[in-house]
Amino acid sequence: MSESIQAEHGGRKFKIEEDINAGFYVYVFEREKCTQNYLQDSLKLAKEFVREQFGVPEDAWGPEDKQK
């Protein structure tokens, strides 16, 4: 796995993580528990999916906080 990015929006946390063998996994967290996950073909498609399904704006994404 390579680096991942995360965003918070509407009381949820979102993470996109690349799997070089599969694509980009989108994880949706509610209260620190992963409740949904989706596989997309590219980072662009993953961000578009989260924007369309959950309203997460492009500027909400940043590096994953490894301290949490």
KAJO-V644504 format. One record per backbone hydrogen bond with DSSP energy under -0.5 kcal/mol. NH is the residue of the N-H (numbers start at 1). CO is the residue of the C=O. If there is no record, write none. Layout:
BEGIN
nh=(NH & NH)
co=(CO & CO)
END
This chain:
BEGIN
nh=(2 & 5 & 6 & 7 & 9 & 12 & 13 & 14 & 15 & 16 & 17 & 18 & 19 & 20 & 22 & 23 & 24 & 25 & 25 & 26 & 27 & 27 & 28 & 29 & 30 & 33 & 35 & 35 & 36 & 38 & 40 & 46 & 47 & 48 & 49 & 50 & 51 & 52 & 53 & 54 & 55 & 56 & 57 & 60 & 61 & 62 & 64 & 66 & 68)
co=(18 & 16 & 62 & 14 & 12 & 9 & 29 & 7 & 27 & 5 & 25 & 3 & 23 & 18 & 19 & 19 & 40 & 17 & 23 & 38 & 15 & 25 & 36 & 13 & 33 & 30 & 28 & 33 & 28 & 26 & 24 & 42 & 43 & 44 & 45 & 46 & 47 & 48 & 49 & 50 & 51 & 50 & 55 & 57 & 58 & 6 & 4 & 64 & 65)
END
